[in-house]
């Protein structure tokens, strides 16, 4: 069955789940938790995983195929990050 939030057929579990706010699918609880940030006004907002960089400048997330779509997970080589500024 297609998820109404992430629009994939991926099986959701305690290790794979999507965000009802932004609709992105994540593999790993830490990857999901890290895509949130708190604004200066105390609001929690989603961060685009493609803008999160390691201290070295490398991507922190990688995109992996799942049933019917794509998911984000932490790259295995470096999970230390800084948020990109635009």
Phi, psi and omega per residue, in radians:
X1 nan 2.412 -3.133
X2 -1.344 2.293 3.098
X3 -1.259 2.351 -3.120
X4 -1.289 -0.237 -3.129
X5 -1.642 -0.908 -3.072
X6 -1.726 -0.139 3.093
X7 1.041 0.532 3.056
X8 -2.012 2.983 3.042
X9 -1.759 0.151 -3.099
X10 -1.078 2.424 3.098
X11 -1.274 2.180 3.128
X12 -1.550 2.463 -3.106
X13 -2.671 -2.887 3.072
X14 -1.318 -0.082 3.119
X15 -2.034 -0.239 3.120
X16 -2.383 2.154 -3.124
X17 -2.833 2.860 -3.106
X18 -2.021 2.866 3.124
X19 -1.660 2.169 3.127
X20 -1.213 -0.355 -3.136
X21 -1.404 -0.874 -3.058
X22 -1.822 -0.269 3.098
X23 1.441 0.103 3.124
X24 -1.440 2.551 3.112
X25 -1.764 2.394 -3.106
X26 -2.198 2.512 3.014
X27 -1.890 1.964 -3.118
X28 1.868 2.291 -3.122
X29 -1.104 -0.695 3.140
X30 -1.116 -0.692 3.118
X31 -1.114 -0.712 3.085
X32 -1.137 -0.872 -3.107
X33 -1.046 -0.639 -3.073
X34 -1.278 -0.281 -3.106
X35 -1.400 0.021 3.047
X36 -1.724 2.597 2.973
X37 -2.454 2.843 3.130
X38 -1.940 2.268 3.138
X39 -1.340 2.999 3.109
X40 -1.115 -0.288 3.118
X41 -1.684 0.112 3.100
X42 1.470 0.145 3.120
X43 -1.492 2.442 3.048
X44 -1.582 2.238 3.139
X45 -2.303 2.714 3.125
X46 -1.380 2.486 3.061
X47 -1.877 2.341 3.081
X48 -1.151 2.071 -3.107
X49 -0.997 -0.453 -3.124
X50 -1.310 -0.136 3.108
X51 -1.762 -0.060 -3.107
X52 -1.560 2.226 -3.093
X53 -2.162 2.618 3.021
X54 -1.288 2.878 3.099
X55 -0.982 -0.518 3.122
X56 -1.337 -0.166 -3.096
X57 1.689 -0.119 -3.131
X58 -1.335 2.726 3.060
X59 -1.074 2.467 3.093
X60 -1.598 -0.677 3.135
X61 -1.709 2.666 2.949
X62 -2.218 2.688 -3.135
X63 -1.723 2.297 -3.133
X64 -2.212 2.525 3.109
X65 -1.276 2.495 3.035
X66 -2.334 3.008 -3.123
X67 -1.020 1.890 3.064
X68 1.456 0.232 3.138
X69 3.071 -2.670 -3.112
X70 -2.270 2.661 3.100
X71 -2.320 2.751 3.067
X72 -1.802 2.444 3.006
X73 -2.516 2.807 3.085
X74 -1.177 2.443 2.993
X75 -1.171 2.563 -3.058
X76 -1.341 -0.294 -3.032
X77 -1.523 -0.352 -3.096
X78 -2.869 2.029 3.124
X79 -1.921 0.196 3.032
X80 -1.505 2.397 -2.995
X81 -2.448 2.891 2.891
X82 -2.398 2.651 3.119
X83 -1.471 2.447 3.115
X84 -1.239 2.602 3.057
X85 -1.971 2.447 -3.134
X86 -1.907 nan nan
